[in-house]
Amino acid sequence: MNTSINRERAISVKEFFAGEPKDIIIPESSEILISPNSDKHESLYHFVSVKSIDDLKDLSLIPFEINSDKLKQAIQSDDEEAVKIAKSNFKYDLSECDCHDKKRNTLKSVFTGIRKQSHFELTNLLTNYYNQKMHWDSMEVKHTYKWISLVTDSVRSHVLSVLLTNDVIINRNSTMIIDTGTDLIRGRDLKIYSGGKMKIKSSYLFLKFVSAEGNILKDSIATIKEKPTFFKN
């Protein structure tokens, strides 16, 4: 998430989908950096304000088909379980504690550490959705929790840098470099020809295309058209 984005430029998810996507064509034997910080690519990028779980679903950042209430209930259940575990593992000595605030802060830090690994119900929910075994540290699980927590735990909207495109064509022996600050790429067709590459400079990136063919990271080409595909450097 690009926190340096000017919020005055942010648009709603509805406004984002009303935009006109453009093709990105990387010429043969060339290397092109696509960046949200470049005036050259200003028309490709949109800074989208995300305020709700429905916004996350519409952008394909979390599974659209799973009921929102089920997602919230799973996270709430995991919160409650993490509290129980934290309390059962938390030990303190009143003689060493100067105040109750100090004690609460220590308990909170224990809870925070445990909560990062306590995605029991959410893991089960996503295992059923993806039809493959998920674990508490699976990227799909951690990022679903992260996105939902961002919009439910804060009164402030969050702004994402989204690259909206029609077709992306990376020709032979060419490289398309996606610069840092890009959270999501949405497009229609992704085609990568022989020797072509897509390099990602961000720590993570979501791709969502209707169809895809060619050489893409980690042999994930088949999944891009099924559901949002997550890549991590």
Secondary structure, 3 states (H helix, E strand, C coil): CCCCCCHHHCECHHHHHCCCCEEEEECCCCEEEECCCCHHHCCCEEEEEECCHHHHHHCCCCCCCCCHHHHHHHHHHHHHHHHHHHHHHCCCCHHHCCCHHHHHHHHHHHHHHHHCCCCHHHHHHHHHHHCCCCCCCCHHHHHHHHHHHHHHCCCCCEEEEEEEEEEEEECCCCEEEECCCCCEEEEEEEEECCCCEEEECCCEEEEEEEEEEECCHHHCHHHHCCCCEEEEC
